[in-house]
Amino acid sequence: MYKALVKPLLFNLDAERAHHLVFDNLRRAARVPGTPALLRALYDFQHPSLEREVFGLKFPNPVGLAAGFDKNAALTDELATLGFGFVEIGTVTPRPQPGNPTPRLFRLPQDEALVNRMGFNNDGAAVVAARLARRRNRQLIIGGNIGKNKDTPNERAAEDYVACFEALAEEVDYFVVNVSSPNTPNLRQLQEKKPLIELLQQVQARNHARATPRPLLLKIAPDLTDSQLDDILEIARETRLSGLVATNTTISRDNLSTEASYVASLGAGGLSGKPLRARATEVIRYLHRKSDGGLPIIGAGGIHSAADAQEKLDAGASLIQLYTGFIYEGPALVSRINRSLVRG
């Protein structure tokens, strides 16, 4: 029904407007008696064999929703009815910010891809934390993806990440440090070894001062070289990271079917979706092999089918996340993947 009826209507709208429309309608539907139960019956497939224990957390299934979809933790209760094993909110910054000027989200239907330059638009850490504190479903595992404000210089970036950590620590189950978005000026410079170690050490100092530290992960770009990936693994060991999220969007525009002049007209932004699948899997496989399977990886990038999900898991991912595939395939994708994993 989604691909035949809903998707054509949404794809006739501006991409960001369609996103907000989906949000509004899902929120309204959840208030209608019986609708949450109906959504669970349609989409929430659970089975004991799907359960995973990763970085000390027990996930009911390995299929999560990636950061960027529910930036402000506005829909976690509603998303829980769609069968996700976990939801990652954010990217959250210490202070609210509007993000980049619109339009800033574009579809490439021929490639089943998106280009975005959202720019960490969010309500700020305090508002997001308060919203999470009011959520009804306390069983759903929540990840907190954190970043820095656009006007914070890189030399003071660690202060922003620590502030986000402190604001959200009571309300999320794990954290993801995002230094790999291409849409905040100079942010990716923080992936360099020295500044990244310093940043992570400061966050970990706060984390390990807590009675119950939270798993801390790092989200990395698919555009890193092998030597840079080796540095990431060394950094992960030195700063005692619990895992990695591989990968964020790419700045590459290679091998697209969409007319090159149209793609160029869209301007800067991160590319997600099917064109990212192979590179994301390659990065996962490399990290898994070089770490001897000792560092959990959440695999993301180009998962549009059960076969794509299995590819990521076979490459070494412990968990996977959807975003663009969820938009192109609809909510039934979560159930299809989980049912396929049970069938083996």
Legacy VTK file of the C-alpha trace (Angstrom):
# vtk DataFile Version 3.0
C-alpha trace
ASCII
DATASET POLYDATA
POINTS 344 float
0.000 0.000 0.000
2.829 2.401 0.842
4.568 2.093 -2.534
1.326 2.046 -4.527
-0.592 4.834 -2.797
1.312 6.755 -0.121
4.734 7.121 -1.700
3.506 8.675 -4.993
1.589 11.311 -3.026
4.548 12.113 -0.784
6.994 12.216 -3.690
4.845 14.898 -5.349
5.666 17.181 -2.420
8.880 18.922 -1.489
10.966 16.331 0.376
11.152 18.193 3.676
7.452 19.091 3.563
6.628 15.423 2.977
8.778 14.486 5.965
6.828 16.819 8.255
3.516 15.575 6.813
4.439 11.982 7.669
5.377 13.085 11.177
2.107 14.941 11.709
-0.049 12.130 10.373
1.725 9.422 12.356
1.301 11.489 15.514
-2.420 12.019 14.793
-2.959 8.364 13.956
-1.357 7.284 17.214
-4.026 9.222 19.124
-6.847 7.238 17.523
-7.815 4.320 19.782
-6.693 1.030 18.319
-4.279 2.507 15.767
-1.053 1.760 17.700
-2.166 -1.865 18.095
-2.969 -2.040 14.378
0.456 -0.648 13.446
2.145 -3.197 15.701
0.120 -5.996 14.118
1.181 -4.845 10.658
4.832 -4.003 11.232
6.171 -5.113 14.619
7.569 -8.585 14.003
9.523 -9.970 16.955
11.156 -13.363 17.490
13.566 -14.646 20.145
16.226 -15.371 17.519
16.331 -11.683 16.578
17.545 -10.578 19.994
21.064 -9.171 20.180
23.240 -8.106 23.084
25.636 -5.424 21.914
27.817 -3.129 24.040
25.930 -4.285 27.103
22.456 -3.484 25.804
19.791 -6.031 24.887
18.162 -5.219 21.540
14.886 -6.994 20.653
15.986 -7.027 17.022
18.953 -5.615 15.083
17.050 -3.133 12.877
17.207 0.484 14.038
16.218 3.869 12.708
19.213 6.077 11.961
19.740 9.572 13.306
18.293 12.347 11.184
14.751 11.051 10.910
13.534 11.951 14.401
16.006 14.701 15.190
14.090 16.077 18.161
12.785 12.871 19.758
9.298 14.012 18.827
8.002 10.633 17.660
9.756 7.872 19.619
6.539 6.357 21.007
4.957 6.257 17.569
8.072 4.846 15.898
8.165 2.075 18.490
4.959 0.662 16.945
6.715 0.104 13.600
8.966 -2.697 14.811
12.322 -0.990 15.211
14.722 -2.567 17.665
16.087 0.865 18.526
15.806 4.498 17.458
18.660 6.980 17.295
17.572 10.583 17.777
19.474 13.702 16.731
21.834 15.023 15.733
21.318 17.176 18.846
23.389 20.275 19.598
23.654 22.135 22.930
21.699 25.157 21.726
18.757 25.141 19.309
19.598 26.014 15.731
17.552 26.295 12.531
20.019 24.517 10.267
20.828 25.523 6.729
18.506 27.524 4.447
15.792 25.645 2.592
15.485 23.839 0.264
17.984 21.454 1.816
16.623 17.955 1.176
16.361 16.491 -2.319
15.352 13.160 -3.832
17.135 11.334 -6.641
14.417 8.766 -7.496
16.372 7.178 -10.355
19.077 6.278 -7.856
16.783 5.740 -4.856
18.906 8.285 -3.045
18.681 11.526 -1.104
20.914 14.579 -0.923
20.660 16.600 2.270
22.366 19.593 3.793
20.128 19.975 6.821
22.857 21.399 9.048
21.950 19.901 12.446
18.577 21.658 12.679
17.215 20.751 16.114
15.489 22.075 19.243
18.577 21.914 21.454
19.677 19.416 24.077
17.551 20.684 26.978
14.284 20.544 25.013
15.081 17.117 23.558
15.976 15.743 26.993
12.719 17.029 28.470
10.758 15.459 25.617
12.472 12.103 26.117
11.672 12.271 29.827
7.957 12.410 28.915
7.932 9.442 26.551
5.581 6.600 27.399
7.534 3.682 25.928
10.529 3.191 28.207
11.469 -0.185 26.715
12.520 1.159 23.311
16.306 1.579 23.185
17.189 5.190 22.385
20.502 6.338 20.991
21.568 9.955 21.294
23.486 11.334 18.318
25.310 14.505 19.408
27.124 17.298 17.601
28.346 20.849 17.930
26.613 24.099 17.124
27.541 25.664 13.816
28.997 28.794 15.445
31.155 26.876 17.921
34.788 26.884 16.723
36.455 23.491 16.418
38.866 24.415 19.227
35.875 24.461 21.602
33.918 21.601 20.013
34.516 19.256 22.936
32.583 21.641 25.195
29.511 21.219 22.988
29.746 17.434 22.940
30.190 17.309 26.711
27.208 19.656 27.178
25.017 17.412 25.027
26.216 14.350 26.879
25.392 15.880 30.244
21.934 17.015 29.105
20.915 13.661 27.621
22.746 11.106 29.775
19.723 10.233 31.899
17.438 9.787 28.897
19.367 7.812 26.276
20.820 4.313 26.337
23.895 4.976 24.199
25.627 7.953 22.589
27.008 8.542 19.101
29.549 11.294 18.560
28.917 12.753 15.110
31.945 14.430 13.554
31.255 13.105 10.063
28.363 15.187 8.735
29.391 17.162 5.640
26.800 19.854 6.358
28.398 21.759 9.246
31.407 23.828 8.123
34.759 22.287 9.120
33.112 19.561 11.215
34.858 16.744 9.368
38.219 18.225 10.373
37.449 16.806 13.813
37.911 13.302 12.348
41.649 13.953 12.292
43.482 11.911 14.893
44.680 14.507 17.413
41.505 16.627 17.759
39.313 13.520 17.761
41.250 11.848 20.571
41.082 15.020 22.646
37.341 15.391 22.047
36.518 11.768 22.862
38.701 11.767 25.955
36.804 14.732 27.349
33.440 13.087 26.739
34.661 9.800 28.178
35.982 11.539 31.278
32.427 12.704 32.039
30.998 9.371 31.005
33.187 7.248 33.257
32.611 9.580 36.194
29.000 8.364 36.169
27.840 5.438 38.273
26.590 3.783 35.080
28.575 4.900 32.007
26.768 4.912 28.677
28.149 3.097 25.631
29.910 5.728 23.498
30.175 5.249 19.739
31.651 7.281 16.912
29.924 7.843 13.563
32.339 7.964 10.648
32.214 9.056 7.030
32.401 6.616 4.108
34.941 8.893 2.427
37.842 7.999 4.737
40.897 6.241 3.307
42.143 2.920 4.663
44.899 4.691 6.594
42.311 7.010 8.136
40.184 3.987 9.064
43.255 2.493 10.732
43.560 5.718 12.726
39.893 5.431 13.719
40.498 1.936 15.096
43.515 3.152 17.049
41.475 6.067 18.397
38.673 3.684 19.364
41.092 1.586 21.401
42.817 4.560 23.024
39.558 6.273 24.031
37.736 3.047 24.980
34.882 3.459 22.513
32.092 0.906 22.672
31.652 0.800 18.904
31.369 2.614 15.589
28.532 3.662 13.292
29.546 3.094 9.680
28.666 5.092 7.747
27.336 8.627 7.455
26.439 10.193 4.101
29.012 10.659 1.349
30.193 13.751 -0.488
30.863 11.601 -3.563
28.615 11.876 -6.621
30.114 8.942 -8.516
28.131 6.350 -10.482
24.751 8.061 -10.338
22.051 7.479 -12.952
20.521 10.919 -12.394
21.598 13.562 -14.901
24.890 15.047 -13.699
23.813 18.616 -14.414
20.747 18.198 -12.197
22.801 16.692 -9.387
25.248 19.577 -9.653
22.389 22.084 -9.520
21.404 20.764 -6.085
24.666 21.984 -4.616
26.514 20.634 -1.596
25.201 17.985 0.761
25.546 14.402 1.867
24.339 11.628 -0.425
22.524 8.640 1.089
20.653 5.649 -0.254
21.449 2.899 -2.728
24.576 4.516 -4.235
26.180 4.351 -0.767
25.501 0.644 -0.209
28.690 -0.876 -1.602
31.090 1.627 -0.017
29.412 1.431 3.387
29.655 -2.357 3.305
33.298 -2.131 2.257
34.067 0.136 5.235
32.260 -2.213 7.632
34.131 -5.236 6.299
37.485 -3.456 6.577
36.861 -2.292 10.154
35.563 -5.694 11.221
38.561 -7.500 9.751
41.172 -5.079 11.066
39.670 -5.157 14.568
39.408 -8.959 14.529
35.704 -8.542 15.146
36.375 -7.011 18.526
34.628 -3.671 17.979
30.839 -3.650 17.496
29.671 -1.842 14.368
26.258 -0.404 13.571
25.984 -0.671 9.799
24.191 2.033 7.843
24.101 3.089 4.227
21.993 1.904 1.324
19.862 -0.714 3.066
16.738 -1.003 0.901
16.016 -4.724 1.204
16.495 -7.772 3.388
19.415 -8.775 1.162
21.082 -5.408 1.761
20.646 -5.862 5.505
22.129 -9.361 5.373
25.077 -8.014 3.387
25.886 -5.544 6.185
25.571 -8.224 8.867
27.722 -10.653 6.866
30.359 -7.917 6.520
30.590 -7.683 10.308
27.876 -5.311 11.491
26.258 -6.256 14.797
23.238 -4.004 14.203
21.924 -2.040 11.227
20.110 1.249 10.696
17.656 2.452 8.073
16.949 5.938 6.813
16.720 6.455 3.059
15.556 2.891 2.464
12.780 3.490 4.988
11.629 6.494 2.939
11.731 4.679 -0.405
10.410 1.294 0.772
8.101 2.284 3.621
7.598 0.867 7.119
7.128 -2.720 5.924
10.886 -2.832 5.250
11.572 -3.320 8.978
9.351 -6.376 9.180
10.660 -7.803 5.883
14.223 -7.640 7.156
13.404 -9.198 10.515
11.320 -11.985 8.979
14.131 -12.748 6.535
16.664 -12.921 9.368
14.477 -15.451 11.210
14.127 -17.595 8.061
17.904 -17.462 7.670
LINES 1 345
344 0 1 2 3 4 5 6 7 8 9 10 11 12 13 14 15 16 17 18 19 20 21 22 23 24 25 26 27 28 29 30 31 32 33 34 35 36 37 38 39 40 41 42 43 44 45 46 47 48 49 50 51 52 53 54 55 56 57 58 59 60 61 62 63 64 65 66 67 68 69 70 71 72 73 74 75 76 77 78 79 80 81 82 83 84 85 86 87 88 89 90 91 92 93 94 95 96 97 98 99 100 101 102 103 104 105 106 107 108 109 110 111 112 113 114 115 116 117 118 119 120 121 122 123 124 125 126 127 128 129 130 131 132 133 134 135 136 137 138 139 140 141 142 143 144 145 146 147 148 149 150 151 152 153 154 155 156 157 158 159 160 161 162 163 164 165 166 167 168 169 170 171 172 173 174 175 176 177 178 179 180 181 182 183 184 185 186 187 188 189 190 191 192 193 194 195 196 197 198 199 200 201 202 203 204 205 206 207 208 209 210 211 212 213 214 215 216 217 218 219 220 221 222 223 224 225 226 227 228 229 230 231 232 233 234 235 236 237 238 239 240 241 242 243 244 245 246 247 248 249 250 251 252 253 254 255 256 257 258 259 260 261 262 263 264 265 266 267 268 269 270 271 272 273 274 275 276 277 278 279 280 281 282 283 284 285 286 287 288 289 290 291 292 293 294 295 296 297 298 299 300 301 302 303 304 305 306 307 308 309 310 311 312 313 314 315 316 317 318 319 320 321 322 323 324 325 326 327 328 329 330 331 332 333 334 335 336 337 338 339 340 341 342 343
